[in-house]
Amino acid sequence: MKILSFLAVFCCTAVFSQSGNPEIMKDAFAHTYSIVARDAETGEMAVGVQSHWFSVGSIVSWGKSGVGVVATQSFVNPAYGPQGLELMEQGKNPSEALGILLAQDEGKEYRQVAFLDTSGNTAAHTGENCVEAADHISGENYSVQANMMLNATIVPAMQKAFLENAKLPLAERVLKVLQAAEAAGGDLRGSQSAAIIVVGPEKVKNPWEEKKIDLRVDDHEQPLAELERLLKVARAYEFMNRGDLAMEENNIEKALEEYGNAMKLFPENLEMQYWTAVALANSGRMDEAKPIFEAIFKEDENWKEMTRRLPSAGLLNIPPQELLNLIK
């Protein structure tokens, strides 16, 4: 694989020298496959990407709630991300926004870019000098694109996976598309990094609310397997967060339901078990809570110290003697 990567860079360097575009070599060499997509039910928008390149998610995937998403790859011009989003926010549709940026880019024939807006409109560009196999397919609510692929079946396989998994949540649907690309042959050089971002259909007030999901695998032997694991963990913690909100509202039964859902996804996680035990204790169900506490303490005694500290913070409401008996 290292030899292939070296030869690819060497050959491209020769091409650029002959074509008078040496500046392109300064751009990140993120040949890859990606999808921009929208969920017709929720309005959420996403970018999913995988490449044999370090930290591909940091340069390829861009999104803004209430505006749209962008994937910029091949010899990456990162400006397509923020500038494309700005143009769409100003009212340009994806075709207009992409056309404006391509007209300003002397290296456009080395670019591969896809835009998607809140209405599900898409626009994509695959430059003539993108390394084969390179192609894109765009439709309502999605665009799939790839370059430097092992074969020409990969982009159609991505489209098929997107259309066949419409019932899945958007992030899981995007993951299926990436997995389909890999199963069809994937990047000629192999795999290294992957990412998924999801943004909402409405604009947000605070920057920390911008992304509903923001997962990156920067360097891994099996980036899609790791991305799948992280997505599962992220879903588990969504349940945990809802459980915490229910606890704040003193809705113990709701908290137990949410914590239980989290544990189903991530049963080996001690923290998820722990807060379930706390919710049980706070609802007066100490007989159910105690065995869970004891199993956790056996794994890691630091949780005893955590338990000692909770009453003063108002998070564990049991009699003092019962607390002593629990952590002795």
C-alpha distance (Angstrom), angle and dihedral (degrees) to the residues before:
residue distance angle dihedral
M1 . . .
K2 3.81 . .
I3 3.83 89.3 .
L4 3.80 91.0 51.0
S5 3.79 91.5 49.9
F6 3.79 91.9 49.1
L7 3.80 92.5 48.8
A8 3.80 91.3 48.2
V9 3.79 91.8 53.0
F10 3.81 91.8 43.2
C11 3.80 93.2 51.2
C12 3.78 92.8 46.1
T13 3.79 90.8 49.1
A14 3.80 89.4 55.6
V15 3.80 91.9 48.9
F16 3.80 92.6 50.3
S17 3.78 92.5 48.3
Q18 3.80 90.5 53.7
S19 3.81 95.5 43.0
G20 3.79 96.0 50.4
N21 3.80 95.5 -116.7
P22 3.83 103.7 113.5
E23 3.83 90.2 142.5
I24 3.81 89.8 72.0
M25 3.80 89.6 68.6
K26 3.80 88.4 69.1
D27 3.81 89.6 66.1
A28 3.80 122.6 90.3
F29 3.79 112.3 -88.6
A30 3.82 96.5 -133.3
H31 3.79 104.5 155.3
T32 3.75 105.2 174.3
Y33 3.78 151.5 123.8
S34 3.79 124.1 -94.7
I35 3.78 146.8 162.5
V36 3.79 133.1 -146.0
A37 3.79 111.2 -162.0
R38 3.80 146.7 166.0
D39 3.79 130.4 -149.3
A40 3.80 106.8 -130.1
E41 3.82 91.4 -154.2
T42 3.81 101.8 47.5
G43 3.80 100.5 22.2
E44 3.80 90.7 -129.8
M45 3.81 116.4 148.3
A46 3.79 128.3 -151.2
V47 3.77 147.3 -176.0
G48 3.79 121.7 -153.0
V49 3.80 122.8 -175.8
Q50 3.82 142.4 169.8
S51 3.79 130.1 -176.9
H52 3.77 146.4 157.5
W53 3.79 88.5 -111.9
F54 3.78 132.7 94.8
S55 3.82 116.9 -94.0
V56 3.79 95.9 -9.1
G57 3.80 91.9 172.2
S58 3.79 91.9 63.8
I59 3.81 93.7 65.0
V60 3.82 108.7 20.6
S61 3.82 105.9 47.9
W62 3.81 123.2 66.9
G63 3.78 131.5 164.9
K64 3.79 144.6 161.9
S65 3.78 126.1 -166.7
G66 3.77 113.5 -112.9
V67 3.83 91.3 13.3
G68 3.80 115.5 59.5
V69 3.79 147.6 -99.8
V70 3.81 135.6 -89.1
A71 3.80 134.9 -161.3
T72 3.82 114.9 -163.7
Q73 3.80 117.0 -177.9
S74 3.82 149.3 139.8
F75 3.82 101.6 64.8
V76 3.78 90.4 3.1
N77 3.77 123.0 -132.1
P78 3.83 99.4 -171.0
A79 3.82 90.8 -165.5
Y80 3.81 89.0 78.0
G81 3.82 87.0 71.5
P82 3.80 105.0 57.4
Q83 3.81 94.9 24.8
G84 3.78 92.3 48.8
L85 3.80 91.5 50.3
E86 3.80 90.4 47.9
L87 3.80 91.9 52.3
M88 3.80 92.1 48.7
E89 3.80 90.2 47.7
Q90 3.81 87.7 54.3
G91 3.80 89.2 57.5
K92 3.80 103.6 -92.5
N93 3.78 115.0 138.1
P94 3.82 117.3 -128.2
S95 3.81 94.2 -96.6
E96 3.81 92.1 51.0
A97 3.79 93.8 44.7
L98 3.79 94.0 47.4
G99 3.80 91.7 45.2
I100 3.81 92.0 54.1
L101 3.80 92.6 52.0
L102 3.80 95.1 43.9
A103 3.80 90.4 52.1
Q104 3.81 89.2 58.3
D105 3.81 96.1 45.6
E106 3.81 119.1 89.7
G107 3.79 88.4 -171.4
K108 3.80 96.0 53.5
E109 3.81 93.2 120.6
Y110 3.81 88.5 64.0
R111 3.81 94.3 48.9
Q112 3.75 133.1 91.8
V113 3.79 114.5 -166.7
A114 3.81 138.6 165.8
F115 3.82 129.7 -169.5
L116 3.82 129.3 -168.1
D117 3.82 129.3 -179.7
T118 3.81 136.9 -159.5
S119 3.81 91.7 -87.9
G120 3.79 92.7 55.5
N121 3.80 93.7 -107.0
T122 3.80 113.0 148.6
A123 3.79 140.1 -167.2
A124 3.79 128.2 -176.3
H125 3.78 138.9 -178.5
T126 3.80 130.4 -163.2
G127 3.79 111.7 -173.6
E128 3.79 120.2 -134.8
N129 3.81 91.2 -118.6
C130 3.81 96.6 53.7
V131 3.80 108.9 122.4
E132 3.80 113.4 -100.2
A133 2.91 138.0 -77.4
A134 3.81 85.2 52.4
D135 3.79 127.8 147.6
H136 3.79 145.4 125.7
I137 3.79 136.2 -146.1
S138 3.80 119.7 -160.2
G139 3.78 130.2 -170.3
E140 3.77 140.9 150.9
N141 3.82 108.6 -45.0
Y142 3.81 96.1 -0.9
S143 3.77 148.6 57.8
V144 3.80 123.6 -173.7
Q145 3.80 121.2 -166.1
A146 3.77 139.1 170.7
N147 3.79 141.9 171.0
M148 3.80 135.9 -172.2
M149 3.81 88.1 27.6
L150 3.78 124.6 162.0
N151 3.81 91.3 -118.0
A152 3.80 144.0 -6.0
T153 3.83 95.9 -101.4
I154 3.79 94.7 76.9
V155 3.80 101.6 82.2
P156 3.84 93.5 47.3
A157 3.82 88.5 48.4
M158 3.81 89.3 53.8
Q159 3.80 91.9 50.7
K160 3.81 90.9 49.0
A161 3.81 92.2 50.6
F162 3.80 92.1 50.4
L163 3.79 93.8 50.4
E164 3.81 94.1 44.3
N165 3.81 96.4 50.9
A166 3.80 100.1 53.2
K167 3.81 93.1 130.6
L168 3.80 94.1 61.5
P169 3.83 123.7 91.3
L170 3.80 109.2 -94.1
A171 3.81 98.0 -104.1
E172 3.80 92.4 49.4
R173 3.80 89.7 45.9
V174 3.80 91.0 52.7
L175 3.80 90.1 49.2
K176 3.81 89.6 54.4
V177 3.81 88.5 54.3
L178 3.80 92.0 52.6
Q179 3.80 91.2 47.0
A180 3.81 90.0 50.7
A181 3.79 90.1 53.2
E182 3.78 91.0 51.7
A183 3.81 92.5 46.4
A184 3.82 89.9 53.1
G185 3.81 91.5 55.2
G186 3.78 105.8 -77.7
D187 3.78 127.3 -159.0
L188 3.81 113.1 1.5
R189 3.82 89.4 -129.1
G190 3.81 98.0 47.5
S191 3.80 128.8 -111.6
Q192 3.79 136.3 -58.4
S193 3.82 115.1 149.6
A194 3.79 139.9 19.0
A195 3.79 140.8 177.6
I196 3.79 144.8 -174.3
I197 3.79 127.4 -162.7
V198 3.81 126.6 -178.8
V199 3.81 124.9 -168.9
G200 3.78 130.0 -175.5
P201 3.81 132.6 -108.4
E202 3.81 94.7 -116.0
K203 3.78 130.7 60.9
V204 3.80 116.0 -104.8
K205 3.79 131.1 -142.1
N206 3.79 98.7 -141.2
P207 3.82 126.6 53.2
W208 3.81 92.1 -136.6
E209 3.81 88.9 62.0
E210 3.80 92.4 55.8
K211 3.80 100.1 97.2
K212 3.79 123.6 45.6
I213 3.80 89.6 -169.6
D214 3.79 125.9 17.2
L215 3.81 112.8 170.5
R216 3.79 127.2 161.8
V217 3.78 134.0 178.8
D218 3.79 103.2 -167.3
D219 3.81 100.6 -178.7
H220 3.79 125.9 4.9
E221 3.81 139.7 136.5
Q222 3.82 89.4 -127.1
P223 3.81 105.6 24.2
L224 3.80 96.7 170.6
A225 3.80 92.9 51.2
E226 3.79 88.9 50.1
L227 3.81 91.2 46.0
E228 3.80 89.6 52.6
R229 3.81 90.2 51.3
L230 3.80 92.0 49.2
L231 3.80 91.8 49.1
K232 3.79 90.1 53.0
V233 3.81 90.4 50.1
A234 3.81 90.4 47.5
R235 3.80 90.7 53.8
A236 3.80 89.9 49.4
Y237 3.79 91.1 53.3
E238 3.80 90.4 49.1
F239 3.80 86.1 62.3
M240 3.81 89.5 46.0
N241 3.79 91.5 53.2
R242 3.79 91.2 50.4
G243 3.80 88.5 49.0
D244 3.79 90.7 52.7
L245 3.81 90.6 51.3
A246 3.78 89.9 50.8
M247 3.81 89.7 51.0
E248 3.81 89.8 52.8
E249 3.79 88.3 53.5
N250 3.83 90.2 47.4
N251 3.80 89.4 -118.7
I252 3.79 95.6 142.5
E253 3.78 97.1 171.6
K254 3.79 91.4 53.1
A255 3.80 90.6 47.3
L256 3.80 90.9 51.9
E257 3.79 90.5 50.4
E258 3.80 92.9 51.2
Y259 3.81 94.4 43.7
G260 3.80 88.9 48.5
N261 3.79 90.8 53.6
A262 3.80 89.5 50.6
M263 3.79 92.4 51.5
K264 3.79 91.4 51.7
L265 3.80 88.7 60.3
F266 3.81 97.0 39.6
P267 3.85 107.3 20.4
E268 3.81 95.7 162.8
N269 3.81 93.8 57.9
L270 3.82 109.3 108.0
E271 3.78 95.1 -158.6
M272 3.78 92.8 58.3
Q273 3.80 89.7 50.1
Y274 3.80 90.5 46.6
W275 3.79 98.0 55.2
T276 3.78 89.7 46.2
A277 3.80 87.6 57.0
V278 3.81 90.9 47.8
A279 3.80 91.1 51.5
L280 3.80 90.3 49.9
A281 3.80 91.6 49.2
N282 3.81 92.0 49.0
S283 3.79 90.3 52.2
G284 3.80 91.4 54.7
R285 3.79 94.4 -105.0
M286 3.79 96.0 123.6
D287 3.80 92.8 147.5
E288 3.81 88.2 64.5
A289 3.80 95.0 39.2
K290 3.78 98.7 49.3
P291 3.85 98.6 67.2
I292 3.81 89.8 49.5
F293 3.82 91.7 50.2
E294 3.80 91.4 47.9
A295 3.80 93.2 50.6
I296 3.81 90.4 50.0
F297 3.82 93.3 47.5
K298 3.80 89.1 51.3
E299 3.80 89.8 56.2
D300 3.81 95.7 44.2
E301 3.81 125.5 2.6
N302 3.80 92.2 -158.8
W303 3.79 86.5 82.0
K304 3.82 87.6 67.1
E305 3.79 89.1 61.5
M306 3.79 89.8 47.2
T307 3.80 89.3 53.0
R308 3.81 91.8 50.3
R309 3.80 90.2 55.3
L310 3.81 98.8 47.0
P311 3.84 100.7 78.0
S312 3.81 94.0 59.7
A313 3.80 88.4 51.3
G314 3.80 90.6 52.0
L315 3.80 93.3 -115.6
L316 3.81 100.7 111.1
N317 3.79 119.1 44.4
I318 3.80 109.2 -169.9
P319 3.83 130.7 122.7
P320 3.84 115.3 -84.3
Q321 3.79 93.1 -116.0
E322 3.78 91.7 50.9
L323 3.80 88.7 52.1
L324 3.82 91.1 51.7
N325 3.79 91.5 49.1
L326 3.80 89.7 50.1
I327 3.80 98.3 51.9
K328 3.81 101.3 32.0
